[in-house]
Amino acid sequence: MLTWEAGHDSVFYWELAFAYNQNDSRLPANFDWQRFREYIKSEAARETVREDPWVVDWRSLAGSTVASTFYSSRLTPEAVRQVTFPVPEDTWYGNSPFAKPLIFENGEPAVFPVRAGINVWISTSGILRCNGELWVLSDI
């Protein structure tokens, strides 16, 4: 059963389906979803992943799982670079419902955690889109 809290399950399912080889018996439907859900909520999982499962690179994890098998040790946060952007002081929200907002005030630098791919943050000041090298701040 999928719930909004288990949105990462559906993303992982999709990535598994995309990564599997037609001749492979490791179809997403055959994956042990119950065990996966129990693990991700358990103390054995990394705290950062339990708090915000969207920090995982689900595509990479799916590729590794299809290539061999699922190892809980691969359930790790994606690498992050800290990048400063010249944005207005404000409260900035990322695209994970579990992540804490970034609050920049009193002239402090606006340092954002940037992952591979497109990163998006929104505030009353606008929408910031970046990939670490290029960035665009647009009005809402």
Secondary structure, 3 states (H helix, E strand, C coil): CCCHHHHHHHHHHHHHHHHCCCCCCCCHHHCCHHHHHHHHHCCCCCHHHHHCHHHECHHHHHHHHHHCCCCHHHCCECCCEEEECCCCCEEEECCCCCCCCEEECCCCCCEEEECCCCEEEEECCEEEEECCCCEEEECC
